[in-house]
Amino acid sequence: MAFICAPALAQEMEPRAYSPAPVGMNFVGLSWQNVSGGVTTDPTLPITDVDADIDYALAGISRTFAFAGRAASVGLVVPYAWADVSGEVFEASRSVSRRGLADARLRLAWNLIGGPALDRAEFAARTPATTLGASLTVSTPTGEYDGDKLINLGTNRWAFRPEVGLYHPLGPWSVEISAGVWLFTDNDDFLGGRRREQDPITTVQGHVSYTVRPRLWVAVDGTWYRGGDTTVEGVRNEDLQKTSRVGVTLSVPLVGEQSLKIAWSDGTATRIGADFTTWTVAWQNAW
């Protein structure tokens, strides 16, 4: 249960994460996200009927720039969380609430093929083409954490996700697929100073988008992930995660360079892990 209140790392669905953008652009955003549903645990544990309801308020900033003649970007997201978790432990009802900062994220991305560094005028005149990009997302141990508690907002460890993504335009349509892996450092203060290790989690995402006009688009999203077995003080747990999700994302232009994004996603199959329904509303401004 230790991952319940931390951001669901592998469950993210990010349409257009690898679509080209002009260099020299700045983006700021504020978003609210609700994550709620059940958590499927190892059946050998005396924990059943686990439910979580987590709200996130997120603030983010990013910038695009030129690197070796191609477009690149850097971004930072800082989340604040309100979490309520309940369940049956040895047939007795238990519930906890947490409020505070969750782990901040940093993301670096760079186009490897296609996606040359273009300013706004050059970008508007270009012919859309297929691009292949790579990114590195870093989750920092900045969230609130207490080693004596099982449920925490932070993870007390670093996590890294190298990923590659392919973006292919087809007129007003576009197809995007990406694959990556989450790698975790150890948590050396798990429940009284014990060492908790976690195996890598492989992630795959796919998106099909349709653009009505600039900044007005809709996407159908899907993701699959597998892995994440944990070991505590050398004892391996039977908690392999294997989950698939589907979702829909809508982006609507507002005044100026502002836009509003609404997203929904839900689990389709969960072996062990969080079977969450997620709603997101995000505002963004660019200049």
N, C-alpha and C positions, 0 to 999 in steps of 0.2 A: 504493500500500500504506500510505500514511501514516495512514489512518483505521482500520486493523485493530484496534489496541489501545485506541483511544478508544471510549467507549460508543457503540454503534450507534444514533445519534440517532433516525433515522426508523423503526427497526425496533421501537420500543417498542409494546406493546399494553397498554392501561390500562382494563380494564372498570370501569364504575361511577365513572369519573373525574368525571362530571357528575351523579351521583345526589344528591338533596338530603340534607342532614344538619343536625341542630340546631346552633345557635350556642353558643359557650362551651365547645366540646369540644376536648380535647387528645389527640393521638395520637403515640405513639412506636413505632418499628419497627426490627427487625433482620432482614436477609435475606441469603441466599446465592444467587448466580446463576452458573450455568455456561453459557458460550457457546462452542460448538465447531463446526467445519466448514471448508469450503473457501471460498476467495476467488477470484472470477472477475475477472481483470485485463484490461486493454487487450491484445488479441491481438498488437499490434505491439511489445509490451515483451518483453524476453528473460527473463521471469519466469513460471514455470509451477508447477503442483502446489502451490499455496500452501495451507497448513492452519494454523489457529489454534485454541488451546485456552486460554480465558480464564476465570478464576474471579474473581468480585467478592464482597466483603463490604461491605454497605451499611448505614449507620445513618441513620435519618431521623426528623424531628419535624415536626408540623404542628398548626395550630390553626384552628378555625372562629370567625368573628365576624360581627357585623352591619355592613353598609355600605349607607347610603342605603335602609334598610328591607329589604334583601335579604341572604341568606346569602352569605358570602365565606370564603375560606380562604387561608392562606399556609403553605408547607412548604419544608423544606430536606433534601437528601439528599447525604451524603458517601460516596463509594466508595473502597475500597482494592482493588487488582487484582493478580493473579498471571497472567502471560501467557507462553505459549510459542508461537512462530511458526516455521514451517519452510517451505522451498520450494526450487525449482531455479532458480538464477541462472546463465545461460549454461551450462546442463547440469551445474552443480556444486551439490551439496547445501549449503544454508545453514540455520542455525537461530539464533534469539535468544530470550532470556528476559528478562522485565522484572518488577519488583516495586515497588510503591509506590502513592501516591495518584493517582487519576484525577480528572477534572474534576467539581467539585461542582455541584449543580443547585438552583435556587430556582424555586418555582412559586407564582404568584398566580392565584386564580380567583374569579369573581363571577357570581352568577345574574342574568341580564338580564330574563328572563320566567319567572314562577313562582318557586318556591323562596323564599318570604318568610322573614325572620329570625324563627325560632321557637326557644323553649327546649325542653328535652327533653320536658316534659309536653305542651306544645302540639304538638310534632312528632309524638308518639305518637298524639295524637287527631286528627290531620289526615287528610283524604282525599287520597291520592297523586294528583298531577297532573303534566302535562307541564311540563318546564323547559327553558329555553334558557340556556346559560352561555357565558362567555368566559374564557380563561386566557392567561397569558403565562409561558412557561418560559424561564429564563435559564441557560445553561451557562457557567460561569466558567473562566478559564484558570488553575486552581489545581492541575492535575495535574502530575506530574513530566515534564519536557521537556528534551531536549538537542538543540539545533539542528544538531549534527553527526551525529545519528543519524536513520535513516529510520523506525524503529519506536519509537513513544513511547506512554506511557500518557496523557499530556495532549495537548491540541491547540494550545496557545499562542495562543488566540484566544477571543473571545466568540462565543456563538451565542444566537439568540433565536427562540422559536417562539410567535407569536400563533396562537390556535386558538379555534374556536367548536364547541360540542357540544350536541346535542339528546338529551334523555332522555325516554322515553315509557313509562309503566307500563301493563301490560295484565293486571290481576289479579296472580297470582304471577309472571307473565312481565314482562320489560322489554326494550325495544329502545333502543340508544344508537348514535348516529353522530356523528363529529366530523371536522373538516377543518382543517388548519393548514399553515403553511409555516415551515421552518427558514431563518433568515437568518444569514449568517456574516460576521464581520469578517475582515480579512486576517491571515495569519501572516507576520510580517516577518523571521522567523529560520528559514526552511525550508532545511535542508541547506546551512549555511554563509552565512546571511544573505540568502538569496533570498526574494522575495515570492511567497507562494502564495495565490491567490484561489479562492473556491468559489462557484458559482452556488447559488441557493436550491433547497431540496428540498421539494416538495409532498407532504403526507401525508394519508391518509384512513384512518379506523378505523371498524369496525362491530362491535357486540357484541349477542348475544342471551342474556339471563340468565333463570334460573328460581330462585325463592326457595322453599326448603322451609320454613324458619322464619327468624326474625331471625338474621343473620350466618351462616346455612347456605345457600349458594347455589352454583350452577355456571353458567359462561358459556362460550359458543363465540365465539371471537374471530377477526377478520381485519383485515389492514392492507395498504395499497398505497402505494408512494411512488415518486417520479420526480424526477430532476434531479441537481444536485450536480456538474456539469462543473467541472473545475479548470483554472486558468491559472497557470503558473510563469514569472515574469519576462516576461510578455507572450506566452508561447507556450501556446496552448490545447491541452489533452490530450483525447483521445477516450475519456473515461471517464464518460459519462452513466450514472447508476445508475437501474435500473428493476427493482423487486422487489415480490413479493407474498408474504404469509405467512398461515398459519392457526394457531390455537392453542386450548387449553382451560384454563380457570381454575376451581379449586375453593376455596371458603372454608369453613372449619370452625370453629365456636365452641369455645373452651376455657373454663376456669374464669373467673368474673368477667366482665370486659369484654375478655378476651384472645381472639384468634383466630389461626388458622393458615391461610395461603394457599399453595397449590401450583399452579404454572402450567407449561405446556409449549407451545412454539411451534416451527414449522419453516417453511422457505421452500418455496414452490410453483413459483416462477419467478424466475430471476435473470439479468439481462443482464450487468451489471458491478457488482460489489459483494460483500458478505458473504452467503454462503448458509449461515447458521448454524442449528443446533438449539440451543434455549435451554431450560434448566430453572431454575425459581425456587422457593425455599422461603422464606416470609416470616412472621415473628411480629409481631403488633401488639397494643398495649395502649391502651385509651381510658379517659378519665375526664373 
